[in-house]
Amino acid sequence: MERTLSLIKPDGVAKNIIGEVIKRFETAGIKVVAMKKLHLSQKQAEGFYAVHKERPFFKSLTEFMTSGPIVAMVLEGEDVIAKNRKLMGATNFKNAEEGTIRRDYATDIEKNVVHGSDAPETAAFEIAYFFSTMEIVG
């Protein structure tokens, strides 16, 4: 079984759609094996998004990710990285397919409700950033 990290970003939490996002995962056969709600500090957000440090959107992204609480989850299932990315939709919600989370709830390219790991290596780093192995219950 493959695992991936999913975040419901501050805009998704503020819109009170945590349950809707989880329902979409579960309906697609994806299992939530760890979950927590937290409010990132600037230092934590910068550490998580360090791969984007030189990108022009880094400052606004980390400021947005610290603007309110997030929900971090470890998702598990067969081909879960690809399944999660399909459910989320394209990063730019305007390009996302109908019925995806971002198409239905995002308001701009940054405030796009959810984050999901894009590869097994990324997933391993991102899961470990938020969860200890003791917190993941398969």
C-alpha positions as a Markdown table, in Angstrom:
| # | Residue | x | y | z |
|---|---|---|---|---|
| 1 | Met | 0.0 | 0.0 | 0.0 |
| 2 | Glu | 1.2 | 3.5 | -0.9 |
| 3 | Arg | 1.0 | 6.5 | 1.4 |
| 4 | Thr | 0.8 | 10.2 | 0.7 |
| 5 | Leu | 0.4 | 13.4 | 2.6 |
| 6 | Ser | -2.7 | 15.6 | 2.2 |
| 7 | Leu | -3.2 | 19.0 | 3.7 |
| 8 | Ile | -6.4 | 21.0 | 3.9 |
| 9 | Lys | -5.1 | 24.5 | 3.7 |
| 10 | Pro | -6.3 | 27.5 | 5.8 |
| 11 | Asp | -8.9 | 28.4 | 3.2 |
| 12 | Gly | -10.4 | 24.9 | 3.2 |
| 13 | Val | -10.5 | 24.9 | 7.0 |
| 14 | Ala | -12.1 | 28.4 | 7.1 |
| 15 | Lys | -14.7 | 27.3 | 4.6 |
| 16 | Asn | -15.6 | 24.4 | 7.0 |
| 17 | Ile | -15.2 | 21.8 | 4.3 |
| 18 | Ile | -12.9 | 19.4 | 6.2 |
| 19 | Gly | -15.6 | 16.7 | 6.2 |
| 20 | Glu | -16.4 | 17.1 | 2.5 |
| 21 | Val | -12.7 | 16.7 | 1.6 |
| 22 | Ile | -12.4 | 13.6 | 3.8 |
| 23 | Lys | -15.6 | 12.2 | 2.3 |
| 24 | Arg | -14.2 | 12.5 | -1.2 |
| 25 | Phe | -11.1 | 10.6 | -0.2 |
| 26 | Glu | -13.1 | 7.8 | 1.5 |
| 27 | Thr | -15.6 | 7.6 | -1.3 |
| 28 | Ala | -12.7 | 7.0 | -3.7 |
| 29 | Gly | -11.5 | 4.1 | -1.5 |
| 30 | Ile | -8.7 | 6.1 | 0.1 |
| 31 | Lys | -8.1 | 5.4 | 3.8 |
| 32 | Val | -7.1 | 8.2 | 6.3 |
| 33 | Val | -4.5 | 6.6 | 8.6 |
| 34 | Ala | -3.4 | 9.7 | 10.5 |
| 35 | Met | -4.9 | 13.2 | 10.9 |
| 36 | Lys | -4.2 | 16.3 | 13.0 |
| 37 | Lys | -5.3 | 19.9 | 13.0 |
| 38 | Leu | -2.5 | 22.5 | 13.6 |
| 39 | His | -1.5 | 26.1 | 13.1 |
| 40 | Leu | 1.9 | 26.4 | 11.4 |
| 41 | Ser | 4.5 | 28.9 | 12.5 |
| 42 | Gln | 6.3 | 30.8 | 9.9 |
| 43 | Lys | 9.4 | 28.7 | 10.5 |
| 44 | Gln | 7.4 | 25.5 | 10.1 |
| 45 | Ala | 5.8 | 26.7 | 6.9 |
| 46 | Glu | 9.2 | 27.7 | 5.5 |
| 47 | Gly | 10.7 | 24.3 | 6.4 |
| 48 | Phe | 7.9 | 22.4 | 4.8 |
| 49 | Tyr | 8.1 | 24.5 | 1.6 |
| 50 | Ala | 11.9 | 24.9 | 1.6 |
| 51 | Val | 12.0 | 23.3 | -1.9 |
| 52 | His | 10.3 | 26.5 | -3.2 |
| 53 | Lys | 12.6 | 28.9 | -1.3 |
| 54 | Glu | 14.0 | 30.6 | -4.4 |
| 55 | Arg | 10.6 | 30.8 | -6.2 |
| 56 | Pro | 8.8 | 34.2 | -6.3 |
| 57 | Phe | 5.7 | 32.9 | -4.6 |
| 58 | Phe | 7.5 | 31.5 | -1.5 |
| 59 | Lys | 6.8 | 34.4 | 0.8 |
| 60 | Ser | 3.1 | 34.7 | -0.1 |
| 61 | Leu | 2.7 | 30.9 | 0.1 |
| 62 | Thr | 4.3 | 30.6 | 3.6 |
| 63 | Glu | 2.3 | 33.7 | 4.8 |
| 64 | Phe | -0.9 | 32.1 | 3.5 |
| 65 | Met | -0.1 | 28.7 | 5.1 |
| 66 | Thr | 0.4 | 30.4 | 8.5 |
| 67 | Ser | -2.8 | 32.5 | 8.2 |
| 68 | Gly | -5.0 | 29.9 | 10.0 |
| 69 | Pro | -5.2 | 26.3 | 11.0 |
| 70 | Ile | -4.6 | 23.4 | 8.6 |
| 71 | Val | -5.5 | 19.7 | 8.7 |
| 72 | Ala | -2.7 | 17.3 | 7.9 |
| 73 | Met | -3.5 | 13.7 | 6.9 |
| 74 | Val | -1.7 | 10.6 | 5.8 |
| 75 | Leu | -3.7 | 8.8 | 3.2 |
| 76 | Glu | -3.2 | 5.2 | 2.3 |
| 77 | Gly | -4.3 | 3.1 | -0.7 |
| 78 | Glu | -3.3 | 1.5 | -3.9 |
| 79 | Asp | -1.9 | 4.2 | -6.2 |
| 80 | Val | -2.9 | 6.8 | -3.6 |
| 81 | Ile | -0.6 | 9.6 | -4.8 |
| 82 | Ala | -2.1 | 9.5 | -8.3 |
| 83 | Lys | -5.7 | 9.1 | -7.0 |
| 84 | Asn | -5.3 | 12.0 | -4.5 |
| 85 | Arg | -3.9 | 14.3 | -7.2 |
| 86 | Lys | -6.8 | 13.4 | -9.5 |
| 87 | Leu | -9.3 | 14.2 | -6.7 |
| 88 | Met | -7.6 | 17.5 | -6.0 |
| 89 | Gly | -7.5 | 18.7 | -9.6 |
| 90 | Ala | -4.9 | 21.0 | -11.2 |
| 91 | Thr | -3.0 | 23.5 | -9.1 |
| 92 | Asn | -4.7 | 26.3 | -11.0 |
| 93 | Phe | -8.3 | 25.7 | -10.2 |
| 94 | Lys | -9.4 | 27.3 | -13.5 |
| 95 | Asn | -7.7 | 24.3 | -15.2 |
| 96 | Ala | -9.0 | 21.7 | -12.9 |
| 97 | Glu | -11.6 | 19.2 | -14.1 |
| 98 | Glu | -15.2 | 19.5 | -13.1 |
| 99 | Gly | -16.0 | 17.8 | -9.8 |
| 100 | Thr | -12.4 | 18.1 | -8.4 |
| 101 | Ile | -11.8 | 19.6 | -5.0 |
| 102 | Arg | -10.0 | 22.6 | -6.4 |
| 103 | Arg | -12.5 | 23.3 | -9.1 |
| 104 | Asp | -15.3 | 23.2 | -6.6 |
| 105 | Tyr | -13.8 | 25.2 | -3.8 |
| 106 | Ala | -10.6 | 27.1 | -4.7 |
| 107 | Thr | -10.5 | 30.8 | -5.2 |
| 108 | Asp | -7.1 | 31.3 | -6.7 |
| 109 | Ile | -3.9 | 29.4 | -7.6 |
| 110 | Glu | -2.5 | 29.7 | -4.0 |
| 111 | Lys | -5.8 | 29.5 | -2.1 |
| 112 | Asn | -6.6 | 26.2 | -3.7 |
| 113 | Val | -7.9 | 24.3 | -0.6 |
| 114 | Val | -5.6 | 21.2 | -0.6 |
| 115 | His | -2.0 | 20.1 | -1.0 |
| 116 | Gly | -0.9 | 16.6 | -1.9 |
| 117 | Ser | 2.5 | 15.0 | -2.4 |
| 118 | Asp | 3.5 | 14.5 | -6.0 |
| 119 | Ala | 5.8 | 11.5 | -5.8 |
| 120 | Pro | 6.8 | 8.7 | -3.4 |
| 121 | Glu | 10.0 | 10.5 | -2.3 |
| 122 | Thr | 8.1 | 13.8 | -1.7 |
| 123 | Ala | 5.4 | 11.8 | 0.2 |
| 124 | Ala | 8.0 | 10.2 | 2.5 |
| 125 | Phe | 9.6 | 13.6 | 3.4 |
| 126 | Glu | 6.2 | 15.3 | 3.8 |
| 127 | Ile | 4.7 | 12.6 | 6.0 |
| 128 | Ala | 7.7 | 12.6 | 8.2 |
| 129 | Tyr | 7.5 | 16.4 | 8.5 |
| 130 | Phe | 4.1 | 16.2 | 10.2 |
| 131 | Phe | 3.8 | 12.7 | 11.7 |
| 132 | Ser | 5.9 | 10.2 | 13.7 |
| 133 | Thr | 5.5 | 6.5 | 12.8 |
| 134 | Met | 3.6 | 6.1 | 16.1 |
| 135 | Glu | 0.8 | 8.5 | 14.9 |
| 136 | Ile | 0.1 | 6.5 | 11.7 |
| 137 | Val | -2.4 | 3.7 | 12.3 |
| 138 | Gly | -3.0 | 1.6 | 9.2 |
